[in-house]
Amino acid sequence: MAAKVAIPRGDVACPVEAVKAWRETAGITEGALFRRVWNKRAQRVGAQRLTARIVADVVKAGVTRLALDPATFGAHSLRSGLVTTAIKRGVNLLKICDQTGHKAVKCCGSIAATLSFSSGHTRRTECPLPWPPA
């Protein structure tokens, strides 16, 4: 399913420039952005998008290299990590939902409530949802 998603520019490492460089290097002019790379030497880029299973395998391989338990990570770790980071930086929950494709603010809000609770804050101004989430 194709979706247009805004990519914010970064101060240290700019994801906008990284995506531009990837598209140029891979020769991507249309279709899926994240694709399988075949043959490590020739690095031929496939036309099909990465499957959820491949993304999970990439995440698990990365956390294994970091000496973390791969059983506790998966493809969804990327999405939840983005939400967590955005909330910690004070990004509006509606904007986060637009970025991640969450249909309900409650999904992001439960992460916000968890962060607020775990960081010792008694106020949950960033998340008006009941705690704990139902």
N, C-alpha and C positions, 0 to 999 in steps of 0.2 A: 504494500500500500504506500503510495507516494505521499509525502508530506513536505510542505515548505516550513522550515524552522529557522528562526533568527539565530545567528551566531554572534555573540558579543565579542568585541575585540579585547585582547588581553594586554596587560602591561609588560609581563615578563615573557611569556610565550603566547603568541597570537594565534588562536584557533582559526581565524579567518584566513590568515596567510598560509597556515598549514593545510587547510582544505583546498585553497587555490593551488598550492604546490602539488598536492596529491592528484587533483583533477588533471593538471597539466602533465605530470609525470606518467599517470596511468592512461592518459588519452581519453578521459571521460568527458563527453559532451552532453550526454543525456542518460537517464535511467538511474539505477542505484548508485549511491555514493560509496558505500562500503561493500567491497567485492573480494572474492577469494583471489589470492595470488598463487599461481601455479608455478612449479619448478623454481626452486630457490635461486638457481644460477641465471636462468633466462628471465625470471620474474614476469611471466605473462599474466596479465590481469584478465580474469573472467568477466563475463557479461552479467551473470546472475548476482543478486545481492547475497550477502552472507546469511546463513540460516541462524536461528537462535542457538542451535546446538554448536555451531562453529564458534559463535561469539562466546558461549559459555566455556568452550574448550580453551579459547585464547585467554580468557580471564583466569581460568584455573591454572593454566601454564604460567601466567605472570605471577600469581600469588604464590605458586610453588617456588619460583625463583627467588621470591622474597622470604622464603622459609615460613610461610603462613599455611594454615590448613585449607587446602582447596575445597574440602567438603563444605566449608562455611561460606563460599563465594560462588557466584554464578553470573549469568548475563544481567540479571536484575540488579546486581551490585552496582553496575554503572549508573543505572537510572536512580537508584536510591541514594547513591553518592552525590549525584548532581543535585538532587533535591536537598539533601543535608547541607551541602556547601552553600547553596543559594539561600537557604533559610538562615544559616549562620551569618551570611553577609547582609541580611536584612531585606532580601528581595521579596516583593509582594507575592502572596500565595497565588493570586490569580495569574500573575505573569509566569510563575513557575509551572502552573497547570497548563498554560498555553504552550510552554516550551516542551514539557514532557508528554503532553497528550492525555493527561489525566482528565477524565470527564467530570470528576467531583473533587471539590476542594478538600473534602474530608480525607481523601487519600494522602495528600501532602500535609494536611492539617494534623493528622495523627503523628507524623514524623516531627512536626513542629512542637506538638505537645510533649512528645517524648524527649526532645532536646531541651525544652524549657524545664521539664521535670528533672531530668538528669543533671542539668547544670546548676541546680539549686535555686532557680528563680521561682518566686512565689507568684509573680504576675505572669499571665499568659496572654498578653495583649496581641501577640502575633498570631494567636490561634484561639478563636472564640469557641472551639468545639469542646464538648465535655471530656473530662479525663476520668478514667481511661477510655479510649475509644471503644465503641460497641463492637 
